[in-house]
Amino acid sequence: MPDKFDYTVIGSGPAGYVSAIRAAQLGFKVALIEKWDRLGGTCLNIGCIPSKAMLESSEHYADIKHKYAEQGIVAKDVKVDVAKMLENKRNVVEQLTDGVRMLLEKKNKVTVIQGHGRLKGPHLVEVEGSDGKRTEIESTHIVLALGSKPVQLPFMKFDGERIISSTEALDLEKVPKSMIVIGAGAVGLELGSVWSRLGTEVTVVEMLPQITPFADKSLSKALQRSLEAQGMKFLLSTKVTSAEVQKTQVKLDWENGKGESGQLKAEKVLVSVGRIPSTGDCGLEDAGVEMDGLQVKIDDNFRTNLDGVYAIGDLVRGPMLAHKGEDEGVAVAELIAGQAGHVNYDAIPNVVYTWPELAQVGMTEDEAKAQGIKTKTGKFLFRGNGRALTMNEPEGQAKIVCDAKSGRVLGAGIVGARASDMIAELALALEFKATWEDLAYTSHAHPTLSEIIKEAALAVDKRPIHG
């Protein structure tokens, strides 16, 4: 007889493990199935967390070499120990993934089942262990949280050595002399900046006319200028047309919208042109799950066409972001429990963790205008903020977009130090339909970077105090 559960999750990434925990809190008997040895999925093991560890390490190195002397801190003969950086990254990953297992098994009594989960029907999952043994799990509710994987270019397949994905880019044992990054989204810019700081000559190739296509154009341009000043090179409105892997390098041919063409050569090529849902060999097609292109088709309550089967995270519509998946994981558990699960897709921040950072939430000015909305905007520069100057971080700006009539905040973006932390206040403003006045008349501690948001809000009405 199959084991029986109320709530079974396939996949232990942020969407999956958070959903399992919330379901357990709501009183369900919960199982979580994971094929990898470590829990946490791509984000914790080979994505968000290890990349941030490498970003922090490389940023400290770059600051010591290029910035600290201005503050009277002089260090000589600074060297990079890549092996130690990788060890630190692994330690962080292990600490967090061990913590997730503790939260699931010990604190919330979730049954963690190691093996490859395949959907067999509306209430049935088959699990294949590493030994090839197969068992079945019967569950009233099944939540698919299978995650995603990097897109491969048809003429440039990953080989793990010369043509690499983000996984390999996080585990290089020595600093490459040169690297071409294909794709100027968050992954490409973050990993490109890691190796650029450590001494790699990095060139970024992007098909679109701007980097970070999701963000406000002016903020994208500001970030590009900063990264160029740090040594990164950019070819925009440019596509790679062919690739030849040679003994010690890769040769790429490119062309752009101006009719120009040329060649690039580099020791490594990082392909970061997006991700697709990981639906292969998981039984979805055989079970009859309806798809919407490469994504699983769901209704507004995350239900698939199969009774009792739900899908969340990178499998379904919306941005492929860990925090979006977490919100969906909580919402689906609450909806199944009869509560009012909720995700506001208009208030999900998107962040690029370069330095300076770039963060965006809600509509850009161009997006609002495209919808026929009359807008008012407010901007404030970091160099007008006392805390930014004491941190020696004068580079950057915040921009708030509001409805011209009501004053309601429609969107906002920040490029600058700690933008990833500051954007939360603006996401909250969107969630609660706040106006620029709500932000402007909220007391912000002095001196803090958050005062930049207050000043940008005041600038909507053309009355910033310090700018």
Helices and strands as residue ranges (DSSP letters): E 3-10, H 14-25, E 30-34, H 41-46, H 48-66, G 68-71, H 82-101, I 102-107, E 111-114, E 116-121, E 124-128, E 134-144, E 148-150, E 163-164, H 166-169, E 178-182, H 186-197, E 201-205, H 217-229, E 233-235, E 238-245, E 250-256, E 261-266, E 268-271, E 275-277, H 284-287, E 291-292, E 295-296, E 309-311, G 313-315, H 322-336, G 345-347, E 350-352, E 357-362, H 365-370, E 375-381, G 382-384, H 386-390, E 396-403, E 409-416, H 419-431, H 436-440, H 451-460
